[in-house]
Amino acid sequence: MICKRSANGQPQGHQRQILSCIRNRLFWHRRQRSVRYNAAMKQNLNLLLQRLALLRLSIAMVWLMFLAYLQFHNFANLQVAWALLVVYLPLLLISGWQGAHREVREWHLLVHLVFETQLLTGLLYFTGGATNPFIFYFLVLLVVSAYSLPALYSWWIAAIAVVDYSLLTQWFQPLMSHQMHSMSGTSLFDLHLAGMWLTFVISALIVITFIPLLLRAKEQQEQEIHELREQQLKNEQLIGIATLAAGTAHEMGTPLMTMHMILDDIAQQEDHPLTKRDLHILREQVALCRQSLQQLANAGRSAHETGVHEAHPWLARLLHRWRLSHPNALWVDDGIECAACIAASPLLDQALLNLLDNAAEAGQQPIRLHSAVVNNTWLLNIVQPDPTAASRIQQQRLFSSQKENGMGIGLYLSNASVEQFGGTVHLQAQPNGGSLCQISLPLSAPEKQ
């Protein structure tokens, strides 16, 4: 985009360029976090379906042992029950595969539960109906639906289960065996009680193992959602700051141009009250301010441009730049030479300069710098050994500053910029009263030449 200029030569599009680029960058990260939010919601259903596949495997094993027991004792008419149990195998495989490789929606889980409910009804119909103790597995399916599905879907599952249970009390195929003619009523009742006890034990084991896994997954999901919401609030604040910064930069253009023209007129007058040195300093300062605005506009246009570079040369260049802007800034190299490739962006440049400024102004001693690579992460430690630095850290609050002319947003913006590239900024007090600012950035693959 070409920036148009007014009659006095002052760019008119600075504030639009800066605001547009910063907004585009923040909106892009907002979309990314929205994608992460949706992914977190969907991941919970995928995990649930995988757990449901394991649950089906255990139930299939129980039914296999139950039918084998009935077959061993010569119970008749079990062919259809065996066929229905075979259907459990593809259902188990489909649920496990879909949970691991496909996006699971709520209606997918509803279909799975409805199909399993009908499959269970068929198995119960051919194995004694409501007299079969395994009918209480309906309750497990109701617990799963109540936990994972919306209320409407859960009511559908409950209604289907109630209807199936009611039908099984009236229509079912009794279990018949030649040995039953020689068994007394007490023996049959004891067998039924043993089956109820076994069903209760299985249901209890399922509940105490299956539900806690789902609860932990849900807590993790809620934590991720909470972090995403916090980040969204930060983005809203950054957009507000960007709007004010762009407007202020635009408003400063006209006064600076006016001052530049007045100083030019004064320089042409022979009897002006200023000395040549004072006039030179004023014109130099005005030119510096205009140059800073131009650099701000250029940085805004290129803020979205990222790349990869070596950490040590980049750090050396920024330290040299920092020394030029702060002639009195001093640092001690405790080992900053470290082979690492990290993301490259003007946002990271300004973030590091802000953090160096804060560390230098937090005390009267030279700051100490050290970098290292730990767990695929590049770390930069900025230490201010002054014993009074820790007390100043404790007074740091958002948009507040102890500096005479500071606004207190440098640290906030630096942290936000580093976070956009997957890094973090940690500020903490040292036991000796000093301060430690640690910057961490994930390593990046070197760009191919």
TORLO-38063 format. One record per residue (C-alpha): x, y, z; residue number from 1. Coordinates in steps of 0.05 Angstrom, whole numbers, plus 32768, in hexadecimal, padded with zeros to 4 digits. Example, Ala and Ser with C-alpha at 12.3 -4.5 7.8 and 13.67 -1.06 7.14 Angstrom:
x; y; z; n
80F6; 7FA6; 809C; 1
8111; 7FEB; 808F; 2
This chain:
x; y; z; n
8000; 8000; 8000; 1
801C; 8044; 7FEC; 2
8014; 8079; 8020; 3
7FF8; 80BB; 8005; 4
8015; 80FC; 801D; 5
7FF6; 813E; 802C; 6
800E; 8181; 8013; 7
803E; 8189; 804C; 8
805D; 8144; 803E; 9
8040; 8122; 807B; 10
8027; 80DB; 806F; 11
7FDC; 80D4; 8079; 12
7FD7; 8088; 807C; 13
8005; 8079; 80B7; 14
7FCE; 806E; 80E9; 15
7FA6; 8043; 80B9; 16
7FE3; 8019; 80A7; 17
7FF7; 800D; 80EF; 18
7FB1; 7FFF; 8108; 19
7FA0; 7FD2; 80CE; 20
7FDF; 7FA8; 80D4; 21
7FDA; 7FA1; 811F; 22
7F90; 7F91; 811B; 23
7F9C; 7F5E; 80E4; 24
7FD2; 7F3C; 810E; 25
7FA5; 7F3A; 814C; 26
7F68; 7F23; 8125; 27
7F91; 7EEB; 8105; 28
7FA5; 7ED3; 814B; 29
7F5D; 7EDA; 8161; 30
7F47; 7EAC; 8129; 31
7F7E; 7E7C; 813B; 32
7F66; 7E7A; 8183; 33
7F1E; 7E72; 816C; 34
7F36; 7E36; 8144; 35
7F59; 7E1C; 8183; 36
7F19; 7E27; 81AB; 37
7EEF; 7DFF; 817A; 38
7F26; 7DCA; 8178; 39
7F24; 7DC5; 81C4; 40
7ED9; 7DBB; 81C3; 41
7EDE; 7D86; 818C; 42
7F19; 7D63; 81AD; 43
7EEE; 7D55; 81EA; 44
7EBB; 7D2F; 81BF; 45
7EF2; 7D0A; 819B; 46
7F10; 7CF5; 81DD; 47
7ECC; 7CE1; 81F6; 48
7EC0; 7CB4; 81BA; 49
7F03; 7C93; 81C3; 50
7EF2; 7C85; 820C; 51
7EAE; 7C6B; 81F5; 52
7ED3; 7C3B; 81C7; 53
7EFA; 7C1F; 8203; 54
7EB9; 7C1A; 822A; 55
7E99; 7BF3; 81F1; 56
7ED5; 7BC4; 81EF; 57
7ECC; 7BB3; 8239; 58
7E81; 7BAA; 8231; 59
7E8C; 7B7D; 81F4; 60
7EBB; 7B52; 821D; 61
7E87; 7B4C; 8254; 62
7E51; 7B38; 8223; 63
7E81; 7B07; 8203; 64
7E8C; 7AE4; 8246; 65
7E42; 7AE7; 8256; 66
7E2D; 7AC6; 8214; 67
7E65; 7A94; 821A; 68
7E4A; 7A82; 825F; 69
7E04; 7A79; 8244; 70
7E1E; 7A50; 8209; 71
7E46; 7A24; 8238; 72
7E07; 7A15; 8260; 73
7DE0; 7A03; 8221; 74
7DB1; 7A3F; 8220; 75
7D89; 7A3F; 81DF; 76
7D7C; 7A74; 81A8; 77
7DBD; 7A9C; 81B1; 78
7DCE; 7AA1; 8167; 79
7DB1; 7AE7; 815E; 80
7DD2; 7AFF; 819E; 81
7E15; 7AE8; 8184; 82
7E08; 7B0C; 8142; 83
7DF7; 7B4D; 8166; 84
7E36; 7B47; 818F; 85
7E5E; 7B42; 814F; 86
7E40; 7B85; 813A; 87
7E61; 7BA3; 8178; 88
7EA5; 7B99; 8157; 89
7E9C; 7BC9; 811C; 90
7E79; 7BFB; 814A; 91
7EB5; 7BF9; 8179; 92
7EE6; 7C02; 813F; 93
7EBF; 7C3B; 8120; 94
7EBA; 7C61; 8162; 95
7F05; 7C59; 816F; 96
7F19; 7C6D; 8128; 97
7EE9; 7CA8; 8125; 98
7EFF; 7CC2; 8169; 99
7F48; 7CC0; 8154; 100
7F46; 7CD7; 810B; 101
7F05; 7CFE; 80FF; 102
7EE3; 7D3B; 811A; 103
7EAC; 7D24; 8149; 104
7E6C; 7D4D; 8150; 105
7E36; 7D47; 8184; 106
7E05; 7D26; 8154; 107
7E3A; 7CF2; 8144; 108
7E3D; 7CDE; 818D; 109
7DF1; 7CDE; 818F; 110
7DEF; 7CAC; 8156; 111
7E23; 7C80; 8178; 112
7DFB; 7C7E; 81B9; 113
7DB9; 7C71; 8196; 114
7DD6; 7C38; 816D; 115
7DF7; 7C1A; 81AB; 116
7DB5; 7C20; 81D2; 117
7D91; 7BF9; 819B; 118
7DC8; 7BC6; 8197; 119
7DC4; 7BBC; 81E2; 120
7D79; 7BB5; 81DD; 121
7D81; 7B7E; 81A8; 122
7DB3; 7B58; 81D4; 123
7D85; 7B5D; 8210; 124
7D48; 7B47; 81E8; 125
7D69; 7B04; 81D7; 126
7D87; 7AFA; 821D; 127
7D4D; 7B03; 824C; 128
7D36; 7B4B; 8241; 129
7D2B; 7B73; 8281; 130
7D3C; 7B36; 82AB; 131
7D84; 7B3B; 8292; 132
7DAE; 7B61; 82C5; 133
7DD6; 7B82; 828E; 134
7D9B; 7BAE; 827F; 135
7DB7; 7BDF; 82B1; 136
7DED; 7BF1; 827D; 137
7DB8; 7C21; 8263; 138
7DCA; 7C4D; 829F; 139
7E13; 7C51; 8289; 140
7DFE; 7C69; 8245; 141
7DD0; 7C9D; 8265; 142
7E0A; 7CB6; 828F; 143
7E36; 7CBE; 8251; 144
7E00; 7CE3; 822B; 145
7DF0; 7D11; 8266; 146
7E39; 7D23; 826D; 147
7E4B; 7D2F; 8224; 148
7E0C; 7D42; 81FE; 149
7DDD; 7D7D; 81FF; 150
7D9E; 7D77; 8228; 151
7D72; 7D69; 81EB; 152
7D9D; 7D30; 81D4; 153
7DA2; 7D13; 821A; 154
7D56; 7D13; 8220; 155
7D52; 7CED; 81DE; 156
7D82; 7CB8; 81F8; 157
7D5B; 7CB4; 8239; 158
7D18; 7CAC; 8215; 159
7D34; 7C76; 81E7; 160
7D51; 7C50; 8223; 161
7D10; 7C54; 824A; 162
7CE7; 7C3C; 820E; 163
7D18; 7C02; 8201; 164
7D17; 7BEE; 824B; 165
7CCB; 7BF0; 824C; 166
7CC6; 7BC5; 820E; 167
7CF8; 7B92; 822A; 168
7CCB; 7B88; 8267; 169
7C93; 7B6F; 823A; 170
7CB5; 7B50; 81FD; 171
7CF5; 7B27; 8201; 172
7D0F; 7AE2; 81F5; 173
7D18; 7ABC; 8237; 174
7D58; 7A96; 8243; 175
7D48; 7A4D; 823C; 176
7D76; 7A12; 824E; 177
7D6C; 79C7; 825A; 178
7D8F; 79D0; 829E; 179
7D5B; 7A02; 82B5; 180
7D27; 79CB; 82BF; 181
7D52; 79AD; 82F6; 182
7D5F; 79F2; 8317; 183
7D34; 7A0B; 8350; 184
7D16; 7A51; 8354; 185
7D48; 7A63; 838A; 186
7D83; 7A50; 835D; 187
7D68; 7A7A; 8324; 188
7D5E; 7AB6; 8352; 189
7DA5; 7AAE; 836D; 190
7DBE; 7AAE; 8325; 191
7D98; 7AEE; 8317; 192
7DB4; 7B0E; 8356; 193
7DFA; 7AFB; 8341; 194
7DEE; 7B1B; 82FE; 195
7DD5; 7B5B; 831E; 196
7E11; 7B5D; 834B; 197
7E40; 7B54; 8310; 198
7E1C; 7B8B; 82EA; 199
7E22; 7BBB; 8324; 200
7E6D; 7BAD; 832B; 201
7E78; 7BB8; 82E0; 202
7E4F; 7BF9; 82E1; 203
7E74; 7C12; 831E; 204
7EB8; 7C04; 82FE; 205
7EA1; 7C27; 82BE; 206
7E89; 7C65; 82E4; 207
7EC7; 7C6D; 8310; 208
7EF7; 7C65; 82D6; 209
7ED2; 7C83; 829B; 210
7EB4; 7CC2; 82BA; 211
7EF4; 7CDC; 82DC; 212
7F19; 7CD7; 829A; 213
7EE3; 7D01; 8279; 214
7EE3; 7D33; 82B3; 215
7F2E; 7D3D; 82AE; 216
7F28; 7D48; 8263; 217
7EF1; 7D7A; 826E; 218
7F19; 7DA0; 82A2; 219
7F53; 7DA4; 8272; 220
7F25; 7DBD; 823C; 221
7F08; 7DF2; 826A; 222
7F4E; 7E09; 827C; 223
7F5F; 7E11; 8232; 224
7F1F; 7E38; 8226; 225
7F2F; 7E65; 8261; 226
7F74; 7E73; 8246; 227
7F57; 7E82; 8201; 228
7F25; 7EB3; 821F; 229
7F5C; 7ED6; 8245; 230
7F85; 7EDC; 8206; 231
7F49; 7EF8; 81E1; 232
7F42; 7F2E; 8217; 233
7F8B; 7F3F; 820D; 234
7F7F; 7F46; 81C3; 235
7F46; 7F76; 81CF; 236
7F73; 7FA0; 81FB; 237
7FAA; 7F9F; 81C7; 238
7F7A; 7FB6; 8191; 239
7F66; 7FF0; 81BD; 240
7FAF; 8002; 81C8; 241
7FBD; 7FFC; 817E; 242
7F83; 802A; 816F; 243
7F9C; 805F; 81A0; 244
7FE3; 8058; 8188; 245
7FD0; 8060; 813F; 246
7FA4; 809C; 814E; 247
7FDB; 80BC; 8178; 248
800E; 80B1; 8142; 249
7FE1; 80D3; 8110; 250
7FD3; 810E; 813F; 251
801E; 8118; 814B; 252
802C; 811F; 8101; 253
800E; 8164; 80F9; 254
802E; 8184; 8137; 255
8072; 8168; 8124; 256
806C; 8183; 80DE; 257
8057; 81C7; 80FA; 258
8093; 81C7; 8129; 259
80C1; 81B3; 80F0; 260
80A8; 81EE; 80C5; 261
80AE; 821F; 80FF; 262
80F5; 8209; 810E; 263
8107; 8211; 80C5; 264
80EB; 8258; 80C7; 265
8111; 8268; 8106; 266
8151; 824E; 80E8; 267
8149; 827F; 80AF; 268
8143; 82BA; 80DF; 269
8183; 82DC; 80F3; 270
816B; 82F7; 8136; 271
8148; 82B9; 8152; 272
8150; 82AF; 819D; 273
816A; 8268; 8199; 274
81B2; 8255; 8195; 275
81CA; 822B; 815B; 276
81D4; 81F0; 818A; 277
818E; 81F4; 81A7; 278
8170; 81FC; 8162; 279
8197; 81C0; 8149; 280
817F; 8195; 8184; 281
8136; 81A9; 8179; 282
8138; 819A; 812F; 283
815C; 8159; 813D; 284
8127; 8144; 8170; 285
80EE; 8155; 8141; 286
810E; 812E; 8109; 287
8118; 80F4; 8138; 288
80CF; 80F4; 814B; 289
80BA; 80F6; 8102; 290
80EA; 80BD; 80F3; 291
80CD; 8094; 812C; 292
8087; 809D; 810F; 293
80A0; 8087; 80CB; 294
80C1; 804A; 80EA; 295
8081; 803B; 8110; 296
805A; 803C; 80CF; 297
808E; 8010; 80AD; 298
808E; 7FDF; 80E7; 299
8042; 7FDD; 80E5; 300
8043; 7FCA; 809C; 301
8075; 7F93; 80A8; 302
805B; 7F7B; 80EB; 303
8039; 7F40; 80CA; 304
8078; 7F2B; 80A5; 305
809A; 7EF3; 80CB; 306
80D6; 7EC7; 80BD; 307
810D; 7EA0; 80DF; 308
8152; 7EB7; 80F4; 309
818B; 7EA5; 8123; 310
817F; 7EBB; 816A; 311
81C6; 7ED3; 817B; 312
81D1; 7F02; 813F; 313
818C; 7F1E; 8149; 314
8199; 7F2B; 8193; 315
81DC; 7F4B; 8183; 316
81BB; 7F7B; 8151; 317
8185; 7F8F; 8182; 318
81B8; 7F9B; 81B9; 319
81DE; 7FC9; 818A; 320
819E; 7FED; 8179; 321
818D; 7FF2; 81C2; 322
81D1; 8010; 81D1; 323
81C7; 8046; 819C; 324
8183; 805A; 81B9; 325
819C; 8056; 8201; 326
81E6; 806A; 8204; 327
81E8; 805D; 824F; 328
81CB; 8016; 8249; 329
81FD; 7FE1; 8261; 330
81FA; 7F96; 8261; 331
8226; 7F5B; 8273; 332
822A; 7F20; 8244; 333
8220; 7EE1; 826E; 334
821C; 7EB5; 8231; 335
81EC; 7ECE; 81FC; 336
820C; 7EA8; 81C2; 337
81DE; 7E6D; 81B6; 338
81CF; 7E47; 8176; 339
8184; 7E4D; 816C; 340
8152; 7E61; 8136; 341
8115; 7E88; 814C; 342
80DD; 7EB0; 812C; 343
80EE; 7EF4; 810E; 344
80BE; 7F2E; 8112; 345
80C1; 7F7A; 8121; 346
8091; 7F6B; 815A; 347
80C6; 7F41; 817D; 348
80FA; 7F76; 8170; 349
80D2; 7FAB; 8194; 350
80BE; 7F7B; 81CB; 351
8106; 7F6B; 81DC; 352
811A; 7FB5; 81DB; 353
80E1; 7FC5; 820B; 354
80F7; 7F8E; 823B; 355
813F; 7FA5; 8238; 356
8128; 7FEC; 8248; 357
80FF; 7FD3; 8284; 358
8139; 7FAA; 829F; 359
816B; 7FE3; 8298; 360
813C; 8015; 82B9; 361
812A; 7FE6; 82F2; 362
816F; 7FF0; 8313; 363
81B1; 8014; 8311; 364
81DD; 7FD8; 82FE; 365
81EC; 7FBB; 82B9; 366
81BC; 7F84; 82A4; 367
81D6; 7F3E; 829A; 368
81C1; 7F15; 825C; 369
81C3; 7ECA; 8253; 370
81A2; 7E9E; 821E; 371
8199; 7E53; 8217; 372
8170; 7E1E; 81F4; 373
8145; 7DF2; 8221; 374
8111; 7DC0; 8207; 375
810E; 7DDE; 81C1; 376
8105; 7E23; 81DE; 377
8134; 7E5E; 81DA; 378
813A; 7E81; 821D; 379
8156; 7EC7; 822A; 380
8161; 7EDC; 8272; 381
8165; 7F27; 8280; 382
817D; 7F31; 82C8; 383
8180; 7F73; 82EC; 384
81AC; 7F66; 8329; 385
8199; 7FA7; 834D; 386
817D; 7F95; 8392; 387
8144; 7FC7; 8388; 388
812B; 7FA9; 8347; 389
80FF; 7F74; 8368; 390
80D6; 7FA8; 838E; 391
80C8; 7FCC; 834D; 392
80B0; 7F8B; 832D; 393
807C; 7F82; 8363; 394
8060; 7FC7; 8353; 395
8057; 7FB6; 8309; 396
800E; 7FB9; 82F4; 397
7FEC; 7FBD; 82B1; 398
7FEE; 8004; 8294; 399
8014; 801F; 82D1; 400
805C; 8031; 82D6; 401
808D; 804B; 830A; 402
80B4; 8070; 82D4; 403
80AE; 80BB; 82D4; 404
8095; 80BD; 828C; 405
8081; 8074; 8284; 406
803C; 8059; 8274; 407
8048; 8011; 828A; 408
8030; 7FEF; 824A; 409
8074; 7FDB; 8230; 410
8077; 7F9A; 8257; 411
802F; 7F89; 8246; 412
8039; 7F94; 81FB; 413
807B; 7F6E; 81FC; 414
805A; 7F32; 821C; 415
8021; 7F35; 81EA; 416
8051; 7F38; 81AF; 417
807A; 7EFD; 81C9; 418
803B; 7ED4; 81D6; 419
8026; 7EDD; 818D; 420
8063; 7EB3; 8179; 421
8056; 7E7C; 81AC; 422
8086; 7E99; 81E1; 423
807F; 7EB4; 8227; 424
809C; 7EEB; 8252; 425
80A6; 7EDD; 829D; 426
80BA; 7F13; 82CD; 427
80CE; 7EFF; 8314; 428
80F5; 7F18; 834F; 429
8139; 7EFA; 8362; 430
814B; 7EE5; 83A9; 431
8181; 7F1B; 83AC; 432
814F; 7F52; 839B; 433
815E; 7F53; 8350; 434
812E; 7F45; 8318; 435
812C; 7F10; 82E1; 436
8107; 7F17; 82A0; 437
8107; 7ED6; 8278; 438
80F1; 7ED5; 822F; 439
80E2; 7E92; 8210; 440
80D6; 7E86; 81C5; 441
80CB; 7E43; 81A3; 442
8102; 7E2D; 8173; 443
80F2; 7E32; 8129; 444
810D; 7E09; 80EF; 445
8142; 7E2F; 80C7; 446
8129; 7E4C; 8086; 447
8141; 7E28; 8047; 448
8170; 7E52; 801D; 449
